[in-house]
Amino acid sequence: MQGKNQDKETVSEAIQDDWEALRSDIRTHAMDFNIESLARLFEQGELVIPAFARPMVWSQIQKSQFIESLLLDLPVPPLFFSENPETYQYSVLDGAQRLRAAISYLHGEYALTGLTDLTSANETHFEDLPIRMQRHLRMSTMRAVIISSASSTHVQAEVFSRLNTGGTALTTQELRNATHQGPFNTLTVELSRLPEFQQAIGAGPNSTGNLRDVELVLRFFVLSEERGRDFAISQRMFTDFLRRKNESSPAELEKYHTSFVKSLEKCLSAFGGEAFRRWRPESGKLDPRFSVPLYDAQMLAVHEFSRDLIFRHAHEIRLGMRKLFSSKEFTNSLKVNSAHSVNFRVSSVVEMIESVAR
C-alpha cells in the first residue's frame, strides 16, 4: 500500500511540475482600449491585422448590431493580440471582424441597419449620430488580452489555434503565418493571390483555403536557395527560412517578387494549361490534378532560362515535357519528397529544355 501511495505522489508531483512549467511559459496582460485609440493604433501601423486573416465576412447587419452593443454598453468579447518581440507591434489573433466593424463605422463606410433595439438609428452613418453618441462610441472600450513577447512562439501558436478553431488543429502554414509576421510573410501572401497563380494551382479567384497556396510560394523560395545542397525538406525548414527572410531589405524583397513572377510567367508560357499537371502517356490525357512535385520541377527549371528562350521554344518544351513522363526514373522522382528527388526532377526538366532549345 505504501508503494502505491508513493507512486501516486510521484505522478501528482510530475503533473504539478508540468502545470507550473507550462504556466510560467505564458505571459499575458489585459488592457482596455477605447475605439478611437484602436483606430489610431491601426492607422499608425502599431496594430496589425495580419495579411492572412479572413477578409470582412460579417454582413452589414452583423456589423451594425456590434456597433449597437457598444452604444448600449452591452458586454462584447475581448480581443486577443500578440506582441511582436522586435517591433512591439500588436498583431490581432482574434477579433479582426469586430475591429474592422468599429473602425470602418467611425470612418463613415456604412450606415447602421437591422438594429432591433435602437431602431431609430437605422440608416444612420457615424457623422449623423448625435454628438453625444459619437463621443460615447469613440470612448467605448474593448478589453484586449495581450500575449506578451516574452511568451514562446509555441504559446502564441497554441492560443491562435484554440481561438480560431475551437481546438481543431490548424495547418502548419496557418500557424506559421500567425506567429511570424513580417514583410517577407506579407510578400508570400500577396504573390499567392495573383489570379494567374490561383488559376494555375486550381484554386478559385478568392480562395485562400488553409493557406496551401501561400506555402507553395514559400516552397518555391526555399527550394530555389537550397537546391543543389544536401537538405531535408521539413516544415521547420520552411519556418526558419520565413523567419530569416522577414529581415530582408525592400530591395531584396523586390528581387524575390520578380523571381517568382518571372518563373510563373515562363511556366505558363511553356506549359500552358498543362503546367503542374502530369501527362499520362498510356492514355494520352492530362491528369487535371495539381502536382506539388511537378510545381517544384517546372518552376525551378524555367528559373534558369531566359524569358525569350522559353517563349521561342514553348511548343517544343511542352512536347518534351510530355515525353519526359515516359521515363520511369522521372515519374518515380515525383513520388518522393527528398532533396535527391527534388534535384533529380528539376535537373531532368532543365536537361529537357536544353535539348529541345538547341
Secondary structure, 3 states (H helix, E strand, C coil): CHHHHHHHHHHHHHHHHHHHHHHHCCCEEEEEEEHHHHHHHHHCCCEECCCCCCCCCCCHHHHHHHHHHHHCCCCCCCEEEEECCCCCCEEEEECHHHHHHHHHHHCCCCCCCCCCCCHHHCCCCHHHCCHHHHHHHHHCEEEEEEECCCCCHHHHHHHHHHHHHCCCCCCHHHHHHHHCCCHHHHHHHHHHCCHHHHHHCCCCCCCCCCCHHHHHHHHHHHHHHHCCCCCCCCHHHHHHHHHHHCCCCHHHHHHHHHHHHHHHHHHHHHHHHHCCCCEECCCCEECCCCCHHHHHHHHHHHCCCCHHHHHHCHHHHHHHHHHHCCCHHHHHHCCCCCHHHHHHHHHHHHHHHHHHCC
